[in-house]
Amino acid sequence: METIEAIRSRRSVREFTDEDVSDKAVEEIMDAGRWAPSGLNNQAWRFIVVRIPETKEALSKLTNYGSIIKNAPVSIAVFLDSNQMYDRTKDILSIGACIQNMLLAQHSLGLGGVWLGEILKKKERVNEILQAPDFYELMAVIAIGHPVKKVRVSERKQLGELVFREKFEGCW
Ligand SMILES: Cc1cc2nc3c(=O)[nH]c(=O)nc-3n(C[C@H](O)[C@H](O)[C@H](O)COP(=O)(O)O)c2cc1C
């Protein structure tokens, strides 16, 4: 899939079939993540892959979007390793790039997934359940599976609402 086509056609997928996702695909997705750019090439992202139903069940209780985690064959918790942090803003931005790479990779593999952020309100509990050390700070959980086939639409603001030419208030 062409990169721009992948960027444009990726949609958040929240309903999955019963089909499993192979370890190879999960590895490929994380491999795409680790090739994201990062400030000073710091690569402060860390991943915990969750497949066991009891663990998914425990995580699902921490978010309004729990049914997505429960129904996805695999979820990946993405952390910032704060022991390896050099600049909080830049490290977190880099992890955003990493997560987007992962979403695009799963889309290119014909899989579907969604970036779950609402669960961050219970991030300490996530660490307890996954036995992650305190210096791992949860950035997101990505739920991944084979998408239920349906049309998914999403809107974006027009460039004209977002961009100025040369100076602020300069009309695009
Ligand atoms: C930081 C962040 C947090 C998000 N948190 C959630 C979430 O908790 N639950 C959810 O269903 N979707 C979540 N999303 C997905 C967005 O709702 C989705 O990307 C947005 O509506 C645009 O739709 P699209 O991804 O299909 O283009 C999150 C996305 C981002 C980037």
Ligand as a Chemical Component Dictionary entry (heavy atoms), coordinates in Angstrom:
data_LIG
# 
_chem_comp.id                   LIG 
_chem_comp.type                 NON-POLYMER 
_chem_comp.pdbx_formal_charge   0 
_chem_comp.three_letter_code    LIG 
# 
loop_
_chem_comp_atom.comp_id 
_chem_comp_atom.atom_id 
_chem_comp_atom.alt_atom_id 
_chem_comp_atom.type_symbol 
_chem_comp_atom.charge 
_chem_comp_atom.model_Cartn_x 
_chem_comp_atom.model_Cartn_y 
_chem_comp_atom.model_Cartn_z 
_chem_comp_atom.pdbx_ordinal 
LIG C1  C1  C 0 -4.513  10.440 21.784 1  
LIG C2  C2  C 0 -5.672  9.632  21.271 2  
LIG C3  C3  C 0 -6.534  9.056  22.176 3  
LIG C4  C4  C 0 -7.611  8.300  21.724 4  
LIG N1  N1  N 0 -8.395  7.659  22.638 5  
LIG C5  C5  C 0 -9.420  6.882  22.207 6  
LIG C6  C6  C 0 -10.181 6.134  23.146 7  
LIG O1  O1  O 0 -9.927  6.117  24.353 8  
LIG N2  N2  N 0 -11.216 5.388  22.670 9  
LIG C7  C7  C 0 -11.519 5.335  21.330 10 
LIG O2  O2  O 0 -12.472 4.627  20.971 11 
LIG N3  N3  N 0 -10.785 6.006  20.410 12 
LIG C8  C8  C 0 -9.751  6.778  20.819 13 
LIG N4  N4  N 0 -8.977  7.446  19.907 14 
LIG C9  C9  C 0 -9.278  7.342  18.469 15 
LIG C10 C10 C 0 -9.926  8.630  17.949 16 
LIG O3  O3  O 0 -11.253 8.703  18.422 17 
LIG C11 C11 C 0 -9.893  8.631  16.415 18 
LIG O4  O4  O 0 -8.561  8.546  15.963 19 
LIG C12 C12 C 0 -10.548 9.899  15.826 20 
LIG O5  O5  O 0 -11.905 9.937  16.141 21 
LIG C13 C13 C 0 -10.401 9.965  14.298 22 
LIG O6  O6  O 0 -10.945 8.809  13.696 23 
LIG P1  P1  P 0 -10.064 7.868  12.736 24 
LIG O7  O7  O 0 -8.926  7.319  13.569 25 
LIG O8  O8  O 0 -10.989 6.762  12.291 26 
LIG O9  O9  O 0 -9.587  8.688  11.597 27 
LIG C14 C14 C 0 -7.868  8.174  20.336 28 
LIG C15 C15 C 0 -6.981  8.750  19.426 29 
LIG C16 C16 C 0 -5.876  9.450  19.889 30 
LIG C17 C17 C 0 -4.893  10.006 18.872 31 
# 
loop_
_chem_comp_bond.comp_id 
_chem_comp_bond.atom_id_1 
_chem_comp_bond.atom_id_2 
_chem_comp_bond.value_order 
_chem_comp_bond.pdbx_ordinal 
LIG C1  C2  SING 1  
LIG C2  C3  SING 2  
LIG C2  C16 DOUB 3  
LIG C3  C4  DOUB 4  
LIG C4  N1  SING 5  
LIG C4  C14 SING 6  
LIG N1  C5  DOUB 7  
LIG C5  C6  SING 8  
LIG C5  C8  SING 9  
LIG C6  O1  DOUB 10 
LIG C6  N2  SING 11 
LIG N2  C7  SING 12 
LIG C7  O2  DOUB 13 
LIG C7  N3  SING 14 
LIG N3  C8  DOUB 15 
LIG C8  N4  SING 16 
LIG N4  C9  SING 17 
LIG N4  C14 SING 18 
LIG C9  C10 SING 19 
LIG C10 O3  SING 20 
LIG C10 C11 SING 21 
LIG C11 O4  SING 22 
LIG C11 C12 SING 23 
LIG C12 O5  SING 24 
LIG C12 C13 SING 25 
LIG C13 O6  SING 26 
LIG O6  P1  SING 27 
LIG P1  O7  DOUB 28 
LIG P1  O8  SING 29 
LIG P1  O9  SING 30 
LIG C14 C15 DOUB 31 
LIG C15 C16 SING 32 
LIG C16 C17 SING 33 
# 
